């Protein structure tokens, strides 16, 4: 079983809609969770972090964490074509040093 | 400008010919990592370093070497490259925030 799992997509949503990206993880002691965005041919960049259960909002982005279900999600409201990218879920595992475990990413396509 | 730089950006080489990919950061970060990114496998950590002269293996260290003689530099060395090391490589650094990694632009390596 992969430690961090994401649906590879592509997830296609129309402009202005809400995009919902999901991620599950296997290690119950995981403590910190992150979403990175990676445009085609570019390097990943951090867009959201979440550490406790519930929702965290930043502009059009909302991260949701449910540790009991080992589930983290990213909602993008009012999706724009510029949001088209691959979104990587990353989990910091307790007890490890300097290691983020990444999912394989979900490719999002925002259509006009 | 805060950044992580890598060189070269693109490299085509032949099996067995030693190569070095350089990585440098100007943020005075203690932590640096190397990742490779492959389709369907995502980002996987090769090696990481918590400080000068302190390095450790990540998930896929076979066939790679690293060194950390200076805080800003973290070169990746392939002593005898093989075709299965054809990949996109990213160097990353971070400060005290565990998940906030800054990635370099990537090096696309092809070994024939």
Interface residues (C-beta under 8 A of the other chain):
Chain A: X8 X32 X33 X34 X42 X43 X44 X45 X46 X49 X88 X90 X92 X97 X98 X99 X100 X102 X103 X104 X105
Chain B: X31 X33 X40 X41 X42 X43 X44 X45 X48 X50 X56 X58 X90 X94 X97 X98 X99 X100 X101 X103 X104 X105 X106
